């Protein structure tokens, strides 16, 4: 697991909080990849399935699409998680409401697109 991260290509940061957040994101995104894949397989199977009427097929495809949409929403929310890191003093990147210099660090993209 990497603990050094470039922020806008300027410097490397080492942060236990960032490392823990990356592990949490990975832990949450991994099962979502499985859920999304199974929903896609279900949709393909339903499309090829004989012996069910159009209403059943429509309902099952709608269920698979609903699962996929929920996974996409969760992935977006998980990827938006940020951790605040100190900014060198005098850097105009940002100040928090309590006056401390902080800037959000975006994490590296995860495999689930």
C-alpha positions in Angstrom: 0.0 0.0 0.0 1.4 3.4 -1.0 1.6 6.1 1.6 3.3 8.8 -0.4 1.1 10.9 -2.6 1.9 13.7 -4.9 -0.4 16.7 -4.5 -0.7 18.5 -7.8 2.8 17.1 -8.6 4.4 19.4 -6.1 5.3 17.3 -3.1 5.0 13.8 -1.6 2.9 13.5 1.6 2.9 10.6 4.1 -0.2 10.4 6.1 -1.6 7.6 8.2 -5.1 9.1 7.8 -4.7 9.1 4.0 -3.5 5.5 4.0 -6.4 4.4 6.3 -8.8 6.2 4.0 -7.4 4.5 0.9 -7.8 1.1 2.6 -11.4 2.0 3.6 -12.1 3.0 0.0 -10.6 -0.2 -1.4 -12.5 -2.3 1.2 -15.8 -0.7 0.2 -15.2 -0.6 -3.5 -14.1 -4.2 -3.9 -17.5 -5.8 -3.0 -19.3 -3.2 -5.1 -17.3 -4.4 -8.1 -18.8 -7.9 -7.5 -22.3 -6.6 -7.0 -22.1 -4.6 -10.2 -20.7 -7.6 -12.1 -23.5 -9.9 -10.8 -26.2 -7.3 -11.8 -24.7 -7.2 -15.3 -24.6 -11.0 -15.5 -28.2 -11.2 -14.3 -29.4 -8.7 -17.0 -27.6 -10.7 -19.7 -29.1 -13.9 -18.5 -32.6 -12.4 -18.3 -32.3 -11.1 -21.8 -31.5 -14.6 -23.1 -33.9 -16.5 -20.8 -36.9 -18.3 -22.4 -40.0 -19.1 -20.6 -40.8 -15.8 -18.9 -43.3 -13.3 -20.0 -42.5 -9.7 -21.0 -43.6 -8.3 -17.7 -41.3 -10.6 -15.7 -38.4 -9.8 -18.0 -39.0 -6.1 -17.7 -39.2 -6.3 -14.0 -36.0 -8.3 -13.7 -34.1 -6.0 -16.0 -35.4 -3.0 -14.0 -34.1 -4.6 -10.8 -30.7 -5.2 -12.4 -30.6 -1.6 -13.6 -31.6 -0.3 -10.1 -28.8 -2.3 -8.5 -26.3 -0.9 -11.1 -27.5 2.6 -10.5 -27.2 2.2 -6.7 -23.6 0.9 -7.0 -22.7 3.8 -9.3 -24.0 6.2 -6.7 -22.1 4.5 -3.9 -18.9 4.4 -5.9 -19.2 8.2 -6.6 -19.8 8.9 -2.9 -16.9 6.7 -1.8 -14.5 8.3 -4.3 -15.5 11.7 -3.1 -14.1 11.0 0.4 -11.3 13.3 1.2 -8.8 13.9 4.0 -7.5 17.3 4.9 -3.7 17.7 4.9 -1.6 20.6 6.2 -0.5 23.2 3.6 2.8 24.8 4.0 2.4 28.2 5.8 2.0 31.1 3.5 0.5 28.9 0.7 -2.7 30.4 -0.6 -4.2 27.0 -1.3 -6.7 27.4 1.4 -7.5 28.0 5.0 -10.2 26.2 7.1 -12.8 28.1 9.1 -10.7 27.8 12.3 -7.7 29.5 10.6 -5.6 26.3 10.1 -4.1 25.9 6.6 -5.6 22.8 5.1 -6.3 21.5 1.6 -8.2 18.4 0.5 -6.2 15.6 -1.0 -7.9 13.6 -3.8 -7.1 10.0 -3.7 -5.8 8.0 -6.6 -8.5 6.5 -8.9 -9.7 3.0 -8.0 -10.2 0.2 -10.5 -14.0 0.4 -10.4 -15.1 2.8 -13.2 
